[in-house]
Amino acid sequence: MTVNNKVSMFVTLFLFITLFSYGESIVCYQCNSAFDPRCGDPFDPYTLGTVNCSFQPHPEHLSNIEPTICRKVSQTTEGKTRVVRGCGYVTDESKDDKACARRTGTHNVVAHYCSCTGDLCNDANTKISNHGIYGLFSILIILLVN
């Protein structure tokens, strides 16, 4: 077997494992900075647990929808910021994996809403989906081999 064949087989196996092994579940960080300061920004993910969103209790009004995104909400009210990270149920392709949405309200309330589709992606404000990174990596390997 030549080197090119070995690399091509590796790339194919890598793509198969990364793109098709995810299934329907997503793993997210789940925390609230009001109860655990490590959840705030800057985020310290190495000491916090993760959750498989499929095993979490569904909100009553979303009982028929499976969680498919991770979310991060950062809300500042009168100078105090709270960060909540967890599973999300309602997707929006125009906003998921993109820049966070900023909303302002009365009583000096500012909130940033972020959503993403990769495992453990709710550790930062914006994140590229893992699938996109794996695809780019695979294309780079193919180009280098040829």
Sequence and secondary structure as in RCSB ss.txt:
>XXXX:A:sequence
MTVNNKVSMFVTLFLFITLFSYGESIVCYQCNSAFDPRCGDPFDPYTLGTVNCSFQPHPEHLSNIEPTICRKVSQ
TTEGKTRVVRGCGYVTDESKDDKACARRTGTHNVVAHYCSCTGDLCNDANTKISNHGIYGLFSILIILLVN
>XXXX:A:secstr
  HHHHHHHHHHHHHHHHHHS TT  EEE EETTT GGGSSS  GGGS EEEGGGS   GGGTT    EEEEEEE
EETTEEEEEEEEE    TTTTTS  EEEEETTTEEEEEEEE STT TTSS    HHHHHHHHHHHHHHHH 
